[in-house]
Amino acid sequence: MSSIEITVIDREGVKTPGVEWEDGESLMECLVRNSFPILAICGGNASCSTCHSFLDEVSFETAGEIDEDEADVLDSLTESEREPTSRLTCQIPWDMDLEGAVVRIGPF
């Protein structure tokens, strides 16, 4: 099975490089498997914002388009919670091109 490495920054600003993201996982599944504080209440169905995180700009562009369901959930966040590179990690599938991505976990 293939994997790539990403860097994750938690809510306290602690940076963890070298987090392995395995082929076949969503980014949310990777974060949960590695014990990061992602609640994933809806189970990856883009119907809550408990996996909301921020990507670095290059990875945001690489991760693909935001579909209507994800856009609706992101639109429900307040201005202080959302940033230009906000994504629901459940909607980001593994992609070799995301090697080296920096993911900062969003607020609760």
N, CA, C and O atoms as a Tinker XYZ file with bonds, in Angstrom:
   432  protein
     1  N      0.850000   -1.184000    0.000000    73     2
     2  CA     0.000000    0.000000    0.000000    64     1     3
     3  C      0.889000    1.238000    0.000000    63     2     4     5
     4  O      1.894000    1.278000    0.709000    81     3
     5  N      0.536000    2.226000   -0.772000    73     3     6
     6  CA     1.305000    3.468000   -0.859000    64     5     7
     7  C      0.917000    4.427000    0.248000    63     6     8     9
     8  O     -0.209000    4.411000    0.745000    81     7
     9  N      1.865000    5.255000    0.620000    73     7    10
    10  CA     1.567000    6.314000    1.581000    64     9    11
    11  C      2.417000    7.531000    1.237000    63    10    12    13
    12  O      3.424000    7.435000    0.534000    81    11
    13  N      1.985000    8.664000    1.747000    73    11    14
    14  CA     2.741000    9.904000    1.623000    64    13    15
    15  C      2.876000   10.486000    3.018000    63    14    16    17
    16  O      2.195000   10.058000    3.949000    81    15
    17  N      3.749000   11.454000    3.155000    73    15    18
    18  CA     3.917000   12.110000    4.450000    64    17    19
    19  C      3.399000   13.534000    4.379000    63    18    20    21
    20  O      3.635000   14.257000    3.411000    81    19
    21  N      2.683000   13.920000    5.436000    73    19    22
    22  CA     2.163000   15.275000    5.559000    64    21    23
    23  C      2.587000   15.828000    6.916000    63    22    24    25
    24  O      3.059000   15.090000    7.781000    81    23
    25  N      2.415000   17.122000    7.088000    73    23    26
    26  CA     2.656000   17.768000    8.377000    64    25    27
    27  C      1.321000   18.228000    8.920000    63    26    28    29
    28  O      0.518000   18.814000    8.194000    81    27
    29  N      1.079000   17.967000   10.195000    73    27    30
    30  CA    -0.176000   18.365000   10.833000    64    29    31
    31  C      0.150000   19.325000   11.977000    63    30    32    33
    32  O      1.053000   19.084000   12.779000    81    31
    33  N     -0.606000   20.412000   12.028000    73    31    34
    34  CA    -0.479000   21.390000   13.106000    64    33    35
    35  C     -1.772000   21.342000   13.911000    63    34    36    37
    36  O     -2.854000   21.575000   13.371000    81    35
    37  N     -1.658000   21.038000   15.206000    73    35    38
    38  CA    -2.863000   20.922000   16.026000    64    37    39
    39  C     -3.355000   22.296000   16.484000    63    38    40    41
    40  O     -2.758000   23.320000   16.153000    81    39
    41  N     -4.424000   22.307000   17.233000    73    39    42
    42  CA    -5.046000   23.571000   17.654000    64    41    43
    43  C     -4.154000   24.393000   18.586000    63    42    44    45
    44  O     -4.346000   25.601000   18.721000    81    43
    45  N     -3.188000   23.748000   19.224000    73    43    46
    46  CA    -2.264000   24.466000   20.109000    64    45    47
    47  C     -1.032000   24.955000   19.358000    63    46    48    49
    48  O     -0.156000   25.589000   19.946000    81    47
    49  N     -0.963000   24.662000   18.061000    73    47    50
    50  CA     0.170000   25.096000   17.250000    64    49    51
    51  C      1.328000   24.122000   17.212000    63    50    52    53
    52  O      2.387000   24.440000   16.669000    81    51
    53  N      1.144000   22.932000   17.782000    73    51    54
    54  CA     2.193000   21.915000   17.774000    64    53    55
    55  C      2.244000   21.276000   16.385000    63    54    56    57
    56  O      1.241000   20.768000   15.884000    81    55
    57  N      3.431000   21.312000   15.776000    73    55    58
    58  CA     3.634000   20.806000   14.419000    64    57    59
    59  C      4.174000   19.381000   14.485000    63    58    60    61
    60  O      5.153000   19.107000   15.179000    81    59
    61  N      3.516000   18.472000   13.749000    73    59    62
    62  CA     3.945000   17.076000   13.688000    64    61    63
    63  C      4.267000   16.734000   12.232000    63    62    64    65
    64  O      3.358000   16.472000   11.445000    81    63
    65  N      5.552000   16.734000   11.870000    73    63    66
    66  CA     5.915000   16.332000   10.513000    64    65    67
    67  C      5.933000   14.811000   10.380000    63    66    68    69
    68  O      5.953000   14.099000   11.384000    81    67
    69  N      5.926000   14.322000    9.160000    73    67    70
    70  CA     6.080000   12.890000    8.917000    64    69    71
    71  C      4.877000   12.035000    9.222000    63    70    72    73
    72  O      5.016000   10.831000    9.435000    81    71
    73  N      3.689000   12.632000    9.248000    73    71    74
    74  CA     2.465000   11.850000    9.475000    64    73    75
    75  C      2.162000   11.070000    8.190000    63    74    76    77
    76  O      2.057000   11.653000    7.111000    81    75
    77  N      2.024000    9.756000    8.316000    73    75    78
    78  CA     1.764000    8.929000    7.138000    64    77    79
    79  C      0.288000    8.910000    6.790000    63    78    80    81
    80  O     -0.567000    8.606000    7.621000    81    79
    81  N      0.016000    9.243000    5.540000    73    79    82
    82  CA    -1.346000    9.223000    4.988000    64    81    83
    83  C     -1.371000    8.091000    3.975000    63    82    84    85
    84  O     -0.648000    8.127000    2.980000    81    83
    85  N     -2.192000    7.098000    4.222000    73    83    86
    86  CA    -2.215000    5.894000    3.409000    64    85    87
    87  C     -3.214000    5.981000    2.261000    63    86    88    89
    88  O     -4.297000    6.552000    2.388000    81    87
    89  N     -2.813000    5.397000    1.142000    73    87    90
    90  CA    -3.660000    5.313000   -0.045000    64    89    91
    91  C     -4.988000    4.678000    0.336000    63    90    92    93
    92  O     -5.019000    3.677000    1.052000    81    91
    93  N     -6.075000    5.253000   -0.136000    73    91    94
    94  CA    -7.412000    4.738000    0.144000    64    93    95
    95  C     -8.110000    5.443000    1.287000    63    94    96    97
    96  O     -9.309000    5.255000    1.491000    81    95
    97  N     -7.371000    6.259000    2.043000    73    95    98
    98  CA    -7.960000    7.003000    3.154000    64    97    99
    99  C     -8.331000    8.418000    2.714000    63    98   100   101
   100  O     -7.698000    8.997000    1.831000    81    99
   101  N     -9.363000    8.956000    3.346000    73    99   102
   102  CA    -9.576000   10.399000    3.234000    64   101   103
   103  C     -8.595000   11.058000    4.201000    63   102   104   105
   104  O     -8.029000   10.390000    5.066000    81   103
   105  N     -8.396000   12.355000    4.056000    73   103   106
   106  CA    -7.541000   13.071000    4.989000    64   105   107
   107  C     -8.106000   12.965000    6.407000    63   106   108   109
   108  O     -7.344000   12.849000    7.366000    81   107
   109  N     -9.422000   13.004000    6.547000    73   107   110
   110  CA   -10.054000   12.854000    7.858000    64   109   111
   111  C     -9.690000   11.510000    8.486000    63   110   112   113
   112  O     -9.341000   11.457000    9.665000    81   111
   113  N     -9.766000   10.440000    7.725000    73   111   114
   114  CA    -9.436000    9.117000    8.244000    64   113   115
   115  C     -7.973000    9.049000    8.690000    63   114   116   117
   116  O     -7.655000    8.419000    9.699000    81   115
   117  N     -7.102000    9.689000    7.944000    73   115   118
   118  CA    -5.691000    9.756000    8.320000    64   117   119
   119  C     -5.519000   10.472000    9.652000    63   118   120   121
   120  O     -4.791000   10.000000   10.525000    81   119
   121  N     -6.182000   11.602000    9.807000    73   119   122
   122  CA    -6.062000   12.375000   11.039000    64   121   123
   123  C     -6.605000   11.607000   12.236000    63   122   124   125
   124  O     -5.995000   11.612000   13.305000    81   123
   125  N     -7.742000   10.950000   12.066000    73   123   126
   126  CA    -8.332000   10.154000   13.152000    64   125   127
   127  C     -7.412000    8.985000   13.500000    63   126   128   129
   128  O     -7.158000    8.729000   14.678000    81   127
   129  N     -6.912000    8.275000   12.493000    73   127   130
   130  CA    -6.039000    7.122000   12.729000    64   129   131
   131  C     -4.776000    7.525000   13.484000    63   130   132   133
   132  O     -4.239000    6.746000   14.272000    81   131
   133  N     -4.312000    8.734000   13.240000    73   131   134
   134  CA    -3.108000    9.227000   13.909000    64   133   135
   135  C     -3.420000    9.993000   15.195000    63   134   136   137
   136  O     -2.561000   10.700000   15.722000    81   135
   137  N     -4.627000    9.855000   15.691000    73   135   138
   138  CA    -5.060000   10.395000   16.998000    64   137   139
   139  C     -5.041000   11.910000   17.102000    63   138   140   141
   140  O     -4.810000   12.456000   18.180000    81   139
   141  N     -5.283000   12.596000   15.983000    73   139   142
   142  CA    -5.450000   14.044000   16.046000    64   141   143
   143  C     -6.896000   14.341000   16.444000    63   142   144   145
   144  O     -7.780000   13.523000   16.189000    81   143
   145  N     -7.152000   15.497000   17.065000    73   143   146
   146  CA    -8.485000   15.785000   17.624000    64   145   147
   147  C     -9.525000   16.186000   16.576000    63   146   148   149
   148  O    -10.015000   17.316000   16.559000    81   147
   149  N     -9.840000   15.245000   15.721000    73   147   150
   150  CA   -10.886000   15.432000   14.711000    64   149   151
   151  C    -12.063000   14.565000   15.155000    63   150   152   153
   152  O    -11.914000   13.351000   15.299000    81   151
   153  N    -13.224000   15.170000   15.371000    73   151   154
   154  CA   -14.368000   14.413000   15.870000    64   153   155
   155  C    -15.054000   13.571000   14.800000    63   154   156   157
   156  O    -15.468000   12.445000   15.074000    81   155
   157  N    -15.179000   14.104000   13.582000    73   155   158
   158  CA   -15.790000   13.360000   12.476000    64   157   159
   159  C    -17.175000   12.824000   12.848000    63   158   160   161
   160  O    -17.484000   11.658000   12.607000    81   159
   161  N    -17.988000   13.675000   13.429000    73   159   162
   162  CA   -19.298000   13.272000   13.921000    64   161   163
   163  C    -20.186000   12.668000   12.833000    63   162   164   165
   164  O    -20.914000   11.710000   13.094000    81   163
   165  N    -20.135000   13.213000   11.617000    73   163   166
   166  CA   -21.020000   12.715000   10.550000    64   165   167
   167  C    -20.434000   11.510000    9.815000    63   166   168   169
   168  O    -21.065000   10.971000    8.905000    81   167
   169  N    -19.236000   11.087000   10.203000    73   167   170
   170  CA   -18.634000    9.910000    9.584000    64   169   171
   171  C    -18.094000   10.142000    8.188000    63   170   172   173
   172  O    -17.898000    9.187000    7.435000    81   171
   173  N    -17.855000   11.373000    7.833000    73   171   174
   174  CA   -17.279000   11.664000    6.519000    64   173   175
   175  C    -18.278000   11.964000    5.432000    63   174   176   177
   176  O    -17.978000   11.800000    4.250000    81   175
   177  N    -19.461000   12.400000    5.811000    73   175   178
   178  CA   -20.519000   12.654000    4.830000    64   177   179
   179  C    -20.710000   14.123000    4.467000    63   178   180   181
   180  O    -21.697000   14.477000    3.822000    81   179
   181  N    -19.787000   14.970000    4.870000    73   179   182
   182  CA   -19.849000   16.410000    4.574000    64   181   183
   183  C    -21.141000   17.035000    5.092000    63   182   184   185
   184  O    -21.737000   17.890000    4.437000    81   183
   185  N    -21.566000   16.598000    6.276000    73   183   186
   186  CA   -22.787000   17.189000    6.830000    64   185   187
   187  C    -22.554000   17.848000    8.189000    63   186   188   189
   188  O    -23.506000   18.261000    8.850000    81   187
   189  N    -21.305000   17.947000    8.602000    73   187   190
   190  CA   -20.964000   18.689000    9.818000    64   189   191
   191  C    -19.627000   19.384000    9.544000    63   190   192   193
   192  O    -19.082000   19.255000    8.448000    81   191
   193  N    -19.115000   20.086000   10.482000    73   191   194
   194  CA   -17.831000   20.761000   10.263000    64   193   195
   195  C    -16.777000   20.317000   11.275000    63   194   196   197
   196  O    -15.800000   21.030000   11.504000    81   195
   197  N    -16.969000   19.144000   11.881000    73   195   198
   198  CA   -16.057000   18.724000   12.939000    64   197   199
   199  C    -14.714000   18.216000   12.418000    63   198   200   201
   200  O    -13.839000   17.883000   13.218000    81   199
   201  N    -14.528000   18.148000   11.108000    73   199   202
   202  CA   -13.232000   17.794000   10.530000    64   201   203
   203  C    -12.628000   18.978000    9.775000    63   202   204   205
   204  O    -11.661000   18.823000    9.030000    81   203
   205  N    -13.201000   20.144000    9.975000    73   203   206
   206  CA   -12.743000   21.363000    9.300000    64   205   207
   207  C    -11.287000   21.649000    9.623000    63   206   208   209
   208  O    -10.889000   21.650000   10.788000    81   207
   209  N    -10.496000   21.892000    8.589000    73   207   210
   210  CA    -9.082000   22.216000    8.747000    64   209   211
   211  C     -8.662000   23.166000    7.643000    63   210   212   213
   212  O     -9.434000   23.470000    6.734000    81   211
   213  N     -7.428000   23.626000    7.738000    73   211   214
   214  CA    -6.873000   24.555000    6.752000    64   213   215
   215  C     -5.685000   23.884000    6.080000    63   214   216   217
   216  O     -4.866000   23.248000    6.742000    81   215
   217  N     -5.596000   24.029000    4.772000    73   215   218
   218  CA    -4.469000   23.485000    4.021000    64   217   219
   219  C     -3.523000   24.611000    3.639000    63   218   220   221
   220  O     -3.921000   25.774000    3.572000    81   219
   221  N     -2.264000   24.257000    3.389000    73   219   222
   222  CA    -1.368000   25.253000    2.802000    64   221   223
   223  C     -1.887000   25.567000    1.397000    63   222   224   225
   224  O     -2.630000   24.770000    0.823000    81   223
   225  N     -1.508000   26.707000    0.842000    73   223   226
   226  CA    -2.095000   27.169000   -0.423000    64   225   227
   227  C     -1.882000   26.203000   -1.578000    63   226   228   229
   228  O     -2.804000   25.969000   -2.359000    81   227
   229  N     -0.680000   25.635000   -1.705000    73   227   230
   230  CA    -0.408000   24.709000   -2.808000    64   229   231
   231  C     -1.282000   23.465000   -2.680000    63   230   232   233
   232  O     -1.867000   23.014000   -3.664000    81   231
   233  N     -1.371000   22.915000   -1.489000    73   231   234
   234  CA    -2.195000   21.721000   -1.277000    64   233   235
   235  C     -3.678000   22.018000   -1.475000    63   234   236   237
   236  O     -4.422000   21.171000   -1.970000    81   235
   237  N     -4.105000   23.214000   -1.090000    73   235   238
   238  CA    -5.505000   23.609000   -1.306000    64   237   239
   239  C     -5.835000   23.547000   -2.795000    63   238   240   241
   240  O     -6.890000   23.046000   -3.182000    81   239
   241  N     -4.935000   24.055000   -3.622000    73   239   242
   242  CA    -5.151000   24.027000   -5.077000    64   241   243
   243  C     -5.100000   22.600000   -5.619000    63   242   244   245
   244  O     -5.835000   22.267000   -6.548000    81   243
   245  N     -4.253000   21.769000   -5.057000    73   243   246
   246  CA    -4.059000   20.397000   -5.517000    64   245   247
   247  C     -5.215000   19.488000   -5.109000    63   246   248   249
   248  O     -5.517000   18.519000   -5.805000    81   247
   249  N     -5.859000   19.792000   -3.988000    73   247   250
   250  CA    -6.880000   18.903000   -3.402000    64   249   251
   251  C     -8.168000   18.808000   -4.205000    63   250   252   253
   252  O     -9.026000   17.991000   -3.871000    81   251
   253  N     -8.335000   19.597000   -5.230000    73   251   254
   254  CA    -9.528000   19.483000   -6.062000    64   253   255
   255  C    -10.625000   20.444000   -5.668000    63   254   256   257
   256  O    -10.509000   21.202000   -4.705000    81   255
   257  N    -11.680000   20.391000   -6.431000    73   255   258
   258  CA   -12.802000   21.303000   -6.256000    64   257   259
   259  C    -13.617000   20.987000   -5.012000    63   258   260   261
   260  O    -13.703000   19.840000   -4.571000    81   259
   261  N    -14.207000   22.027000   -4.466000    73   259   262
   262  CA   -15.146000   21.881000   -3.355000    64   261   263
   263  C    -16.526000   21.664000   -3.954000    63   262   264   265
   264  O    -17.005000   22.493000   -4.728000    81   263
   265  N    -17.177000   20.540000   -3.598000    73   263   266
   266  CA   -18.507000   20.290000   -4.160000    64   265   267
   267  C    -19.571000   21.059000   -3.379000    63   266   268   269
   268  O    -19.270000   21.715000   -2.383000    81   267
   269  N    -20.794000   20.972000   -3.834000    73   267   270
   270  CA   -21.894000   21.756000   -3.267000    64   269   271
   271  C    -22.149000   21.440000   -1.790000    63   270   272   273
   272  O    -22.377000   22.350000   -0.993000    81   271
   273  N    -22.111000   20.152000   -1.423000    73   271   274
   274  CA   -22.352000   19.778000   -0.022000    64   273   275
   275  C    -21.281000   20.364000    0.898000    63   274   276   277
   276  O    -21.592000   20.919000    1.952000    81   275
   277  N    -20.024000   20.237000    0.490000    73   275   278
   278  CA   -18.936000   20.783000    1.299000    64   277   279
   279  C    -19.037000   22.306000    1.376000    63   278   280   281
   280  O    -18.835000   22.889000    2.442000    81   279
   281  N    -19.347000   22.946000    0.258000    73   279   282
   282  CA   -19.486000   24.407000    0.234000    64   281   283
   283  C    -20.580000   24.867000    1.193000    63   282   284   285
   284  O    -20.415000   25.871000    1.885000    81   283
   285  N    -21.692000   24.141000    1.239000    73   283   286
   286  CA   -22.791000   24.501000    2.147000    64   285   287
   287  C    -22.335000   24.460000    3.611000    63   286   288   289
   288  O    -22.648000   25.359000    4.391000    81   287
   289  N    -21.593000   23.407000    3.972000    73   287   290
   290  CA   -21.109000   23.294000    5.348000    64   289   291
   291  C    -20.095000   24.396000    5.647000    63   290   292   293
   292  O    -20.165000   25.031000    6.699000    81   291
   293  N    -19.163000   24.626000    4.741000    73   291   294
   294  CA   -18.166000   25.686000    4.959000    64   293   295
   295  C    -18.832000   27.056000    5.058000    63   294   296   297
   296  O    -18.395000   27.911000    5.828000    81   295
   297  N    -19.890000   27.260000    4.274000    73   295   298
   298  CA   -20.609000   28.542000    4.324000    64   297   299
   299  C    -21.303000   28.760000    5.664000    63   298   300   301
   300  O    -21.607000   29.897000    6.024000    81   299
   301  N    -21.557000   27.686000    6.401000    73   299   302
   302  CA   -22.219000   27.814000    7.699000    64   301   303
   303  C    -21.251000   28.244000    8.813000    63   302   304   305
   304  O    -21.682000   28.590000    9.913000    81   303
   305  N    -19.960000   28.219000    8.527000    73   303   306
   306  CA   -18.966000   28.634000    9.524000    64   305   307
   307  C    -18.950000   30.156000    9.633000    63   306   308   309
   308  O    -19.271000   30.860000    8.675000    81   307
   309  N    -18.580000   30.648000   10.791000    73   307   310
   310  CA   -18.466000   32.096000   10.955000    64   309   311
   311  C    -17.202000   32.592000   10.265000    63   310   312   313
   312  O    -16.302000   31.812000    9.955000    81   311
   313  N    -17.146000   33.907000   10.029000    73   311   314
   314  CA   -15.963000   34.491000    9.390000    64   313   315
   315  C    -14.710000   34.217000   10.184000    63   314   316   317
   316  O    -13.643000   34.020000    9.603000    81   315
   317  N    -14.814000   34.200000   11.500000    73   315   318
   318  CA   -13.632000   33.972000   12.328000    64   317   319
   319  C    -13.170000   32.509000   12.285000    63   318   320   321
   320  O    -12.019000   32.220000   12.612000    81   319
   321  N    -14.052000   31.584000   11.887000    73   319   322
   322  CA   -13.697000   30.164000   11.821000    64   321   323
   323  C    -13.134000   29.766000   10.462000    63   322   324   325
   324  O    -12.361000   28.812000   10.372000    81   323
   325  N    -13.504000   30.469000    9.422000    73   323   326
   326  CA   -13.160000   30.083000    8.055000    64   325   327
   327  C    -12.006000   30.912000    7.524000    63   326   328   329
   328  O    -11.868000   32.092000    7.846000    81   327
   329  N    -11.186000   30.280000    6.712000    73   327   330
   330  CA   -10.079000   30.942000    6.024000    64   329   331
   331  C    -10.143000   30.586000    4.547000    63   330   332   333
   332  O    -10.867000   29.662000    4.175000    81   331
   333  N     -9.412000   31.287000    3.698000    73   331   334
   334  CA    -9.460000   30.987000    2.257000    64   333   335
   335  C     -9.091000   29.549000    1.899000    63   334   336   337
   336  O     -9.525000   29.048000    0.862000    81   335
   337  N     -8.299000   28.876000    2.737000    73   335   338
   338  CA    -7.901000   27.500000    2.439000    64   337   339
   339  C     -8.636000   26.478000    3.312000    63   338   340   341
   340  O     -8.136000   25.373000    3.521000    81   339
   341  N     -9.815000   26.838000    3.821000    73   339   342
   342  CA   -10.626000   25.918000    4.621000    64   341   343
   343  C    -11.135000   24.764000    3.776000    63   342   344   345
   344  O    -11.568000   24.948000    2.639000    81   343
   345  N    -11.073000   23.568000    4.353000    73   343   346
   346  CA   -11.659000   22.384000    3.727000    64   345   347
   347  C    -12.200000   21.464000    4.804000    63   346   348   349
   348  O    -11.780000   21.524000    5.960000    81   347
   349  N    -13.140000   20.608000    4.412000    73   347   350
   350  CA   -13.566000   19.502000    5.249000    64   349   351
   351  C    -12.647000   18.340000    4.892000    63   350   352   353
   352  O    -12.622000   17.899000    3.743000    81   351
   353  N    -11.896000   17.847000    5.861000    73   351   354
   354  CA   -10.908000   16.826000    5.544000    64   353   355
   355  C    -11.542000   15.521000    5.064000    63   354   356   357
   356  O    -10.886000   14.716000    4.402000    81   355
   357  N    -12.812000   15.313000    5.396000    73   355   358
   358  CA   -13.503000   14.110000    4.922000    64   357   359
   359  C    -13.703000   14.118000    3.412000    63   358   360   361
   360  O    -13.968000   13.075000    2.815000    81   359
   361  N    -13.580000   15.270000    2.803000    73   359   362
   362  CA   -13.818000   15.402000    1.365000    64   361   363
   363  C    -12.533000   15.453000    0.548000    63   362   364   365
   364  O    -12.560000   15.740000   -0.649000    81   363
   365  N    -11.412000   15.173000    1.200000    73   363   366
   366  CA   -10.134000   15.189000    0.496000    64   365   367
   367  C     -9.596000   13.763000    0.434000    63   366   368   369
   368  O     -9.125000   13.234000    1.440000    81   367
   369  N     -9.664000   13.137000   -0.745000    73   367   370
   370  CA    -9.141000   11.778000   -0.874000    64   369   371
   371  C     -7.610000   11.797000   -0.985000    63   370   372   373
   372  O     -7.011000   12.798000   -1.378000    81   371
   373  N     -7.001000   10.671000   -0.632000    73   371   374
   374  CA    -5.551000   10.517000   -0.766000    64   373   375
   375  C     -5.157000   10.802000   -2.201000    63   374   376   377
   376  O     -5.847000   10.401000   -3.139000    81   375
   377  N     -4.056000   11.489000   -2.364000    73   375   378
   378  CA    -3.530000   11.798000   -3.691000    64   377   379
   379  C     -2.023000   11.951000   -3.535000    63   378   380   381
   380  O     -1.557000   12.712000   -2.687000    81   379
   381  N     -1.272000   11.235000   -4.344000    73   379   382
   382  CA     0.186000   11.284000   -4.298000    64   381   383
   383  C      0.692000   12.728000   -4.398000    63   382   384   385
   384  O      1.723000   13.070000   -3.820000    81   383
   385  N     -0.034000   13.564000   -5.127000    73   383   386
   386  CA     0.374000   14.960000   -5.310000    64   385   387
   387  C      0.243000   15.789000   -4.028000    63   386   388   389
   388  O      0.692000   16.934000   -3.992000    81   387
   389  N     -0.363000   15.230000   -2.981000    73   387   390
   390  CA    -0.482000   15.942000   -1.706000    64   389   391
   391  C      0.678000   15.627000   -0.751000    63   390   392   393
   392  O      0.649000   16.016000    0.416000    81   391
   393  N      1.695000   14.921000   -1.254000    73   391   394
   394  CA     2.917000   14.674000   -0.475000    64   393   395
   395  C      3.436000   16.009000    0.046000    63   394   396   397
   396  O      3.563000   16.969000   -0.715000    81   395
   397  N      3.732000   16.072000    1.330000    73   395   398
   398  CA     4.279000   17.292000    1.921000    64   397   399
   399  C      3.242000   18.325000    2.325000    63   398   400   401
   400  O      3.603000   19.409000    2.784000    81   399
   401  N      1.962000   18.015000    2.166000    73   399   402
   402  CA     0.900000   18.962000    2.544000    64   401   403
   403  C      1.039000   19.359000    4.011000    63   402   404   405
   404  O      1.483000   18.574000    4.849000    81   403
   405  N      0.646000   20.600000    4.295000    73   403   406
   406  CA     0.589000   21.081000    5.675000    64   405   407
   407  C     -0.874000   21.301000    6.011000    63   406   408   409
   408  O     -1.560000   22.082000    5.352000    81   407
   409  N     -1.347000   20.613000    7.035000    73   407   410
   410  CA    -2.749000   20.665000    7.464000    64   409   411
   411  C     -2.793000   21.248000    8.872000    63   410   412   413
   412  O     -2.164000   20.726000    9.793000    81   411
   413  N     -3.542000   22.332000    9.026000    73   411   414
   414  CA    -3.729000   22.930000   10.342000    64   413   415
   415  C     -5.167000   22.670000   10.770000    63   414   416   417
   416  O     -6.105000   23.098000   10.098000    81   415
   417  N     -5.343000   21.973000   11.880000    73   415   418
   418  CA    -6.677000   21.595000   12.343000    64   417   419
   419  C     -7.454000   22.841000   12.764000    63   418   420   421
   420  O     -6.954000   23.693000   13.499000    81   419
   421  N     -8.692000   22.920000   12.273000    73   419   422
   422  CA    -9.542000   24.075000   12.531000    64   421   423
   423  C    -10.124000   24.077000   13.930000    63   422   424   425
   424  O    -10.003000   23.103000   14.672000    81   423
   425  N    -10.764000   25.196000   14.282000    73   423   426
   426  CA   -11.373000   25.316000   15.614000    64   425   427
   427  C    -12.583000   24.393000   15.750000    63   426   428   429
   428  O    -13.168000   23.974000   14.751000    81   427
   429  N    -12.955000   24.076000   17.009000    73   427   430
   430  CA   -14.162000   23.277000   17.248000    64   429   431
   431  C    -15.376000   24.064000   16.838000    63   430   432
   432  O    -16.499000   23.573000   16.956000    81   431
